[in-house]
């Protein structure tokens, strides 16, 4: 059984939801703490959403110095699948596993809504159970969710197929080029602002064209990683 670690930072609030998503997808969830000195032999890592360290300085700016992140960075550079959700995405940019940065929403308000995303890259470790061009509905909740990068970086992301998910129908936070999530060149590291862990259980997630009233559009993030890990043994 694939063992997926979920990191808890001071201020994390979606770590238990992420752990539940791992279990519902058929994996074993392993609790990791920000002060841990090792990854306890996990096969993949999820950095969950929340307000790590109260978002002081910048969202994710303090978490990047947590002892566990040194291990996560080394493992990610070695090919381990790593998913950063919302605040976790912010942490991934702070440790430079993903390019760009996150700033306050363009309208300066917290936004909480069911958001339609278009899958742009279905070849990453976390999107293999989707199809390119598929639209999914995932809950979104953030205040510092505007993805920004210089034009050269944005052109590289577009040209190399590293935009993994894009907002469809409405851009809720002003992110450049409607970018909701990106991946690294290897495809093992993915970060996105919406919360797939809140759309994994029938009857508790948002309605969508894909799954009707089941509300499970986010489950494939986790099944994708688990299937990939099982396939590579």
VENLINBEL-V609486 format. One record per pair of residues at least 12 apart in sequence whose C-alpha atoms are under 7 Angstrom apart, sorted by the first residue. I is the first residue (numbers start at 1). J is the second residue. D is the distance in Angstrom with one decimal. If there is no record, write none. Layout:
BEGIN
i:I j:J d:D
i:I j:J d:D
END
This chain:
BEGIN
i:1 j:27 d:5.9
i:1 j:28 d:6.5
i:2 j:27 d:5.2
i:2 j:28 d:6.1
i:2 j:43 d:6.3
i:2 j:226 d:5.9
i:2 j:229 d:6.6
i:2 j:230 d:6.8
i:3 j:27 d:6.0
i:3 j:28 d:4.7
i:3 j:29 d:6.0
i:3 j:30 d:6.6
i:3 j:42 d:5.0
i:3 j:43 d:5.4
i:3 j:44 d:6.8
i:4 j:27 d:6.9
i:4 j:28 d:6.1
i:4 j:29 d:5.2
i:4 j:30 d:5.9
i:4 j:42 d:5.5
i:4 j:43 d:5.7
i:4 j:44 d:4.8
i:4 j:45 d:5.5
i:5 j:29 d:5.9
i:5 j:30 d:4.5
i:5 j:31 d:5.8
i:5 j:32 d:6.0
i:5 j:42 d:5.9
i:5 j:44 d:6.2
i:5 j:45 d:4.6
i:5 j:46 d:6.1
i:6 j:18 d:7.0
i:6 j:19 d:6.3
i:6 j:29 d:6.9
i:6 j:30 d:6.2
i:6 j:31 d:5.4
i:6 j:32 d:5.7
i:6 j:45 d:5.9
i:6 j:46 d:4.8
i:6 j:47 d:6.2
i:7 j:31 d:6.4
i:7 j:32 d:4.6
i:7 j:33 d:5.5
i:7 j:34 d:6.4
i:7 j:46 d:6.5
i:7 j:47 d:5.5
i:7 j:48 d:6.9
i:8 j:32 d:6.2
i:8 j:33 d:5.0
i:8 j:34 d:5.9
i:9 j:33 d:6.6
i:9 j:34 d:5.2
i:9 j:52 d:5.6
i:10 j:52 d:5.4
i:10 j:53 d:5.4
i:11 j:50 d:6.1
i:11 j:51 d:4.9
i:11 j:52 d:4.4
i:11 j:53 d:5.5
i:11 j:54 d:6.1
i:12 j:48 d:6.9
i:12 j:49 d:6.2
i:12 j:50 d:4.3
i:12 j:51 d:5.7
i:12 j:52 d:5.4
i:13 j:49 d:6.4
i:13 j:50 d:4.7
i:14 j:48 d:5.7
i:14 j:49 d:5.2
i:14 j:50 d:6.0
i:15 j:48 d:5.3
i:17 j:197 d:5.9
i:17 j:198 d:7.0
i:18 j:48 d:6.6
i:18 j:197 d:5.3
i:21 j:197 d:5.5
i:21 j:200 d:6.2
i:21 j:219 d:6.9
i:22 j:222 d:6.0
i:25 j:219 d:6.6
i:25 j:222 d:5.9
i:25 j:223 d:5.2
i:27 j:226 d:6.6
i:34 j:66 d:5.7
i:34 j:67 d:6.4
i:34 j:68 d:5.3
i:35 j:66 d:6.3
i:35 j:67 d:5.3
i:35 j:68 d:5.9
i:36 j:67 d:6.3
i:36 j:68 d:5.3
i:37 j:67 d:6.1
i:37 j:68 d:5.9
i:38 j:68 d:6.7
i:38 j:71 d:6.4
i:39 j:71 d:6.9
i:43 j:80 d:6.7
i:44 j:80 d:5.7
i:44 j:81 d:4.9
i:44 j:82 d:5.8
i:45 j:81 d:6.5
i:45 j:82 d:4.8
i:45 j:83 d:6.4
i:46 j:82 d:5.8
i:46 j:83 d:4.8
i:46 j:84 d:5.9
i:47 j:83 d:6.1
i:47 j:84 d:4.7
i:47 j:85 d:6.2
i:47 j:88 d:4.5
i:48 j:84 d:6.2
i:48 j:85 d:5.2
i:48 j:87 d:6.6
i:48 j:88 d:5.2
i:49 j:85 d:5.3
i:49 j:86 d:4.9
i:49 j:87 d:4.5
i:49 j:88 d:5.6
i:50 j:87 d:5.7
i:51 j:87 d:6.5
i:59 j:87 d:6.7
i:59 j:90 d:6.2
i:60 j:87 d:6.3
i:60 j:90 d:5.3
i:60 j:91 d:4.4
i:60 j:94 d:6.5
i:61 j:91 d:6.8
i:61 j:94 d:6.0
i:63 j:91 d:6.6
i:64 j:91 d:6.0
i:64 j:94 d:6.2
i:64 j:95 d:5.7
i:76 j:189 d:6.8
i:79 j:188 d:6.2
i:80 j:188 d:6.4
i:81 j:125 d:6.3
i:81 j:188 d:4.5
i:81 j:189 d:5.7
i:82 j:188 d:6.3
i:82 j:189 d:4.8
i:82 j:190 d:6.4
i:83 j:189 d:6.0
i:83 j:190 d:5.0
i:83 j:191 d:5.8
i:84 j:190 d:6.3
i:84 j:191 d:4.5
i:84 j:192 d:6.5
i:85 j:191 d:5.9
i:85 j:192 d:5.4
i:85 j:193 d:5.7
i:85 j:194 d:6.9
i:85 j:195 d:6.2
i:86 j:192 d:6.0
i:86 j:193 d:4.0
i:86 j:194 d:6.2
i:86 j:195 d:6.9
i:89 j:191 d:4.5
i:89 j:192 d:5.7
i:89 j:193 d:6.6
i:90 j:102 d:6.2
i:98 j:184 d:6.2
i:100 j:148 d:5.7
i:100 j:149 d:4.5
i:101 j:147 d:5.9
i:101 j:148 d:5.4
i:101 j:149 d:6.4
i:102 j:144 d:6.1
i:102 j:145 d:5.8
i:102 j:146 d:5.4
i:102 j:147 d:4.7
i:102 j:148 d:6.1
i:103 j:144 d:5.0
i:103 j:145 d:6.2
i:103 j:146 d:5.2
i:103 j:147 d:6.6
i:104 j:143 d:5.8
i:104 j:144 d:3.8
i:104 j:145 d:6.0
i:104 j:146 d:5.9
i:105 j:143 d:5.7
i:105 j:144 d:5.4
i:105 j:145 d:5.6
i:105 j:146 d:5.0
i:105 j:173 d:4.6
i:105 j:174 d:6.3
i:106 j:146 d:6.7
i:106 j:173 d:5.4
i:106 j:174 d:5.1
i:107 j:173 d:6.9
i:109 j:143 d:6.2
i:110 j:142 d:5.6
i:110 j:143 d:4.3
i:111 j:141 d:5.4
i:111 j:142 d:5.6
i:111 j:143 d:6.4
i:112 j:140 d:5.5
i:112 j:141 d:4.2
i:112 j:142 d:6.8
i:113 j:139 d:5.8
i:113 j:140 d:5.4
i:113 j:141 d:6.6
i:114 j:137 d:6.3
i:114 j:138 d:5.7
i:114 j:139 d:4.4
i:114 j:140 d:6.0
i:114 j:206 d:6.4
i:115 j:137 d:5.4
i:115 j:138 d:5.3
i:115 j:139 d:5.7
i:115 j:140 d:6.1
i:116 j:135 d:6.5
i:116 j:136 d:5.6
i:116 j:137 d:4.4
i:116 j:138 d:6.4
i:116 j:167 d:6.3
i:116 j:168 d:5.4
i:117 j:135 d:5.5
i:117 j:136 d:5.3
i:117 j:137 d:6.2
i:117 j:165 d:6.2
i:117 j:166 d:5.5
i:117 j:167 d:4.7
i:117 j:168 d:5.2
i:118 j:133 d:5.8
i:118 j:134 d:5.7
i:118 j:135 d:4.5
i:118 j:136 d:6.5
i:118 j:165 d:5.7
i:118 j:166 d:5.2
i:118 j:167 d:6.3
i:118 j:168 d:5.9
i:119 j:131 d:6.9
i:119 j:132 d:5.3
i:119 j:133 d:5.2
i:119 j:134 d:5.4
i:119 j:135 d:6.3
i:119 j:164 d:6.2
i:119 j:165 d:4.8
i:119 j:166 d:6.7
i:120 j:132 d:5.3
i:120 j:133 d:5.9
i:120 j:163 d:6.3
i:120 j:164 d:5.0
i:120 j:165 d:5.3
i:120 j:166 d:6.8
i:121 j:161 d:6.7
i:121 j:163 d:6.7
i:121 j:164 d:4.6
i:124 j:187 d:4.4
i:124 j:188 d:6.1
i:125 j:187 d:6.0
i:125 j:188 d:5.1
i:125 j:224 d:6.4
i:125 j:225 d:5.3
i:125 j:228 d:6.6
i:126 j:221 d:4.8
i:126 j:222 d:6.6
i:126 j:224 d:5.2
i:126 j:225 d:5.1
i:127 j:220 d:6.9
i:127 j:221 d:5.6
i:127 j:224 d:5.8
i:128 j:224 d:5.1
i:129 j:220 d:5.6
i:129 j:224 d:5.2
i:130 j:220 d:6.9
i:136 j:208 d:6.7
i:136 j:210 d:6.5
i:136 j:217 d:5.8
i:137 j:206 d:6.6
i:137 j:208 d:5.6
i:137 j:217 d:6.2
i:138 j:194 d:6.1
i:138 j:195 d:6.2
i:138 j:196 d:5.7
i:138 j:199 d:6.3
i:138 j:206 d:6.9
i:138 j:217 d:6.7
i:138 j:218 d:6.4
i:139 j:194 d:5.8
i:139 j:195 d:5.5
i:139 j:196 d:7.0
i:139 j:198 d:6.5
i:140 j:193 d:6.9
i:140 j:194 d:4.3
i:140 j:195 d:5.9
i:141 j:194 d:6.8
i:145 j:173 d:6.0
i:145 j:193 d:6.4
i:146 j:173 d:5.2
i:146 j:174 d:5.5
i:146 j:175 d:4.4
i:147 j:175 d:4.4
i:147 j:176 d:6.0
i:147 j:179 d:6.9
i:148 j:175 d:6.2
i:148 j:176 d:5.7
i:162 j:182 d:5.6
i:162 j:183 d:5.2
i:162 j:184 d:6.4
i:162 j:185 d:6.7
i:163 j:179 d:6.8
i:163 j:181 d:6.3
i:163 j:182 d:4.5
i:163 j:183 d:6.5
i:164 j:181 d:5.4
i:164 j:182 d:4.7
i:164 j:183 d:6.0
i:165 j:179 d:6.4
i:165 j:180 d:5.2
i:165 j:181 d:4.8
i:165 j:182 d:6.6
i:166 j:178 d:5.5
i:166 j:179 d:4.6
i:166 j:180 d:4.7
i:166 j:181 d:6.6
i:167 j:179 d:6.2
i:167 j:180 d:5.7
i:180 j:192 d:5.6
i:180 j:193 d:6.0
i:181 j:193 d:6.5
i:196 j:218 d:4.0
i:196 j:219 d:6.8
i:197 j:218 d:6.2
i:199 j:215 d:5.5
i:199 j:216 d:4.7
i:199 j:217 d:5.8
i:199 j:218 d:4.8
i:199 j:219 d:6.5
i:200 j:215 d:6.9
i:200 j:216 d:4.3
i:200 j:217 d:6.7
i:200 j:218 d:5.4
i:200 j:219 d:4.5
i:201 j:215 d:6.7
i:201 j:216 d:5.6
i:202 j:214 d:4.5
i:202 j:215 d:5.6
i:202 j:216 d:6.0
i:203 j:215 d:6.1
END
